[in-house]
Amino acid sequence: MKRPPEKAILSWSGGKDSALALYEILQAGDYVITVLLTTMTEAYDRSSMHGIRRPLIEQQAESLGIFLEEVLLSPVSSNEEYDTKMREMLESYKAKGVSAVVFGDIFLEDVRKYREERLASVGMKGIFPLWGRETTELARTFTQVGFKAVITCVDTEQLDRSYAGRAFDDEMLASLPTGVDPCGENGEFHSFVYDGPIFKRAIPHTTGEVVLRDDRFMFADLIPGK
């Protein structure tokens, strides 16, 4: 007899890798995702990882029908602050019967090791449904199953700034220079997913100002629609 699915948290950035990880987990049926976990920079009211406005992340969670847990961080957050707040949050969910956290990581060994060590310290495990898969195939899968996303941030030391604000689609993928990972796994770019097979409705938005920060990162500001 098949065991009942375990309760899990999904680490949610609002981008394509976390969306595809959620899609894969839901397809497999071994885990019930009870919470989407995201970090917010409190002073800016934006997601810490991708700089997405809070209302857009909240609309994603609403469309997915999954509760959103927001961990609030300082604008210049230290590793100690991050680790302390995450540990407190994880311990609270462990007490509620949640046993695992799902991540969209693909091949960065040091990142996976860090996550697994932190989770082990509170008696939880990490689940990596995309791990080790070929990134060109993953990127194609993302578009082929019907996900829609926009590039929100570009590391201009790795990719031309003109990609900020572009749709993440087959045309964009075909145009990527040699050496740029199709999933941006090396930090070349970040994205925001606004529609796809796991969403009840698309997330309305418009692209606002495109600005360079820290003389390196080009951000396309997405503005919530109605």
C-alpha positions in Angstrom: 0.0 0.0 0.0 1.3 3.4 -1.0 2.2 5.6 2.0 0.3 8.9 2.4 2.1 11.9 1.0 4.3 13.9 3.4 3.8 17.5 4.2 6.4 19.8 2.7 7.2 23.5 2.3 8.3 24.8 -1.1 11.0 27.5 -1.3 9.3 30.1 -3.5 11.2 32.9 -5.3 8.4 33.7 -7.8 10.7 32.6 -10.6 10.7 29.7 -13.1 12.8 27.2 -11.2 10.6 27.2 -8.1 7.5 27.1 -10.3 8.8 24.1 -12.3 9.8 22.4 -9.0 6.3 22.8 -7.7 4.9 21.5 -11.0 7.1 18.4 -10.8 6.2 17.8 -7.1 2.5 18.1 -7.8 2.8 15.7 -10.7 4.6 13.1 -8.6 2.2 13.2 -5.7 4.6 12.1 -3.0 4.4 15.4 -1.1 1.6 17.8 -0.2 2.8 21.4 -0.4 1.2 23.2 2.5 3.3 26.4 2.4 5.2 28.6 -0.1 8.2 30.1 1.7 9.6 33.4 0.5 11.9 36.0 2.0 11.0 39.7 1.8 13.2 42.7 2.3 11.1 44.5 4.9 12.0 48.1 4.1 11.5 47.7 0.3 8.4 45.4 0.4 10.0 43.3 -2.3 11.2 39.7 -2.5 14.8 39.4 -1.3 16.0 37.1 -4.1 14.4 38.7 -7.2 13.3 42.1 -6.2 9.6 41.4 -7.0 7.0 43.6 -5.4 5.1 41.9 -2.5 1.6 42.1 -4.1 2.8 40.1 -7.1 4.2 37.3 -5.0 1.0 37.3 -2.9 -1.1 37.1 -6.1 1.0 34.1 -7.3 0.3 32.3 -4.0 -3.4 33.1 -4.2 -3.6 31.8 -7.8 -1.8 28.6 -6.7 -4.1 28.2 -3.7 -1.2 27.7 -1.3 -0.5 29.6 1.9 2.4 32.1 1.6 4.9 32.3 4.5 7.0 35.5 4.4 10.2 35.7 6.3 11.1 39.4 6.7 14.8 40.4 6.4 16.7 43.7 6.9 17.8 45.6 3.7 21.4 44.5 4.4 20.7 41.1 5.9 23.5 39.1 7.6 23.9 35.4 7.3 23.2 35.2 11.0 19.9 37.1 10.7 18.9 34.9 7.8 19.8 31.6 9.5 18.1 32.6 12.8 14.8 33.6 11.2 14.8 30.6 8.9 15.5 28.2 11.8 12.6 29.7 13.9 10.2 29.4 11.0 11.3 25.8 10.1 11.1 24.7 13.7 7.5 26.0 13.9 6.5 24.0 10.8 8.3 20.9 12.0 6.2 21.0 15.1 3.1 21.0 12.8 4.2 17.8 11.0 6.1 19.2 8.0 9.1 17.0 7.3 10.7 18.5 4.1 11.5 21.6 2.1 11.4 21.5 -1.7 13.9 23.6 -3.7 14.4 24.4 -7.4 18.1 24.0 -7.4 19.6 22.2 -10.4 23.4 21.7 -10.1 25.1 24.1 -7.5 26.6 21.6 -5.1 27.6 24.2 -2.4 24.1 25.6 -2.3 22.5 22.2 -1.9 25.0 21.3 0.8 24.2 24.5 2.7 20.5 23.8 2.5 20.7 20.2 3.6 23.0 21.0 6.6 20.6 23.7 7.8 17.6 21.4 7.4 19.3 18.5 9.1 19.9 20.7 12.2 16.1 21.0 12.7 15.4 17.4 11.7 14.0 18.1 8.2 15.2 17.1 4.7 15.6 18.8 1.4 13.9 17.7 -1.8 15.3 18.7 -5.2 13.0 17.5 -8.0 15.1 19.3 -10.7 18.5 18.2 -9.5 21.0 17.0 -12.1 18.7 17.5 -15.1 20.0 19.1 -18.3 19.1 22.8 -18.2 18.3 23.2 -21.8 15.8 20.4 -21.5 14.4 22.0 -18.3 14.0 25.4 -20.0 12.2 23.8 -22.9 10.0 21.8 -20.6 9.0 25.0 -18.8 7.8 26.7 -22.0 6.3 23.6 -23.6 4.0 22.8 -20.6 2.6 26.3 -20.8 4.4 28.4 -18.2 4.9 32.1 -19.0 7.5 34.2 -17.4 9.4 37.5 -17.8 13.1 38.2 -17.0 13.2 40.6 -14.1 17.0 40.9 -13.4 20.1 40.5 -15.5 23.7 40.2 -14.3 25.3 42.5 -16.9 28.7 40.9 -16.3 27.2 37.7 -17.7 24.4 38.7 -20.1 23.5 41.8 -22.0 21.3 44.3 -20.2 18.7 44.2 -23.0 17.4 40.9 -21.7 15.8 42.6 -18.7 12.1 42.7 -19.2 12.1 40.2 -22.1 9.7 37.2 -22.1 11.2 33.9 -21.1 10.2 32.0 -24.3 11.7 29.8 -27.0 12.8 32.9 -29.0 14.7 34.2 -26.0 16.3 30.8 -25.3 17.5 30.6 -28.9 19.2 34.0 -28.6 21.2 33.3 -25.5 25.0 33.5 -26.0 27.1 30.5 -25.7 28.1 29.9 -22.0 24.9 31.4 -20.5 22.9 28.7 -18.7 19.4 28.5 -20.2 18.0 28.4 -16.6 20.2 31.1 -15.4 21.6 28.7 -12.7 24.8 30.6 -12.5 23.0 33.8 -11.6 22.9 35.2 -15.2 19.3 36.2 -14.8 16.2 35.9 -12.7 12.5 35.7 -13.6 8.9 36.1 -12.6 6.3 33.5 -13.5 2.8 34.9 -14.2 0.9 32.0 -15.8 1.1 28.3 -16.3 -0.6 24.9 -15.7 -0.5 25.2 -11.9 -2.1 28.6 -11.7 -5.8 29.2 -11.5 -5.4 32.5 -13.2 -2.7 34.6 -14.8 -1.0 37.4 -12.7 -1.7 40.7 -14.3 1.3 43.1 -14.5 3.0 45.7 -16.6 6.7 46.4 -17.0 7.8 49.7 -15.5 11.2 51.3 -15.2 14.3 49.3 -16.1 17.2 50.4 -13.9 20.8 49.5 -13.3 21.8 48.9 -9.6 25.2 48.5 -8.1 26.7 49.2 -11.5 26.0 45.6 -12.5 22.4 44.3 -12.1 19.7 45.5 -14.5 16.2 45.2 -13.0 12.9 45.4 -14.8 10.4 46.6 -12.3 7.1 44.7 -12.6 4.0 46.7 -11.6 0.9 44.8 -10.4 -2.1 45.0 -12.6 -5.8 44.7 -11.8 
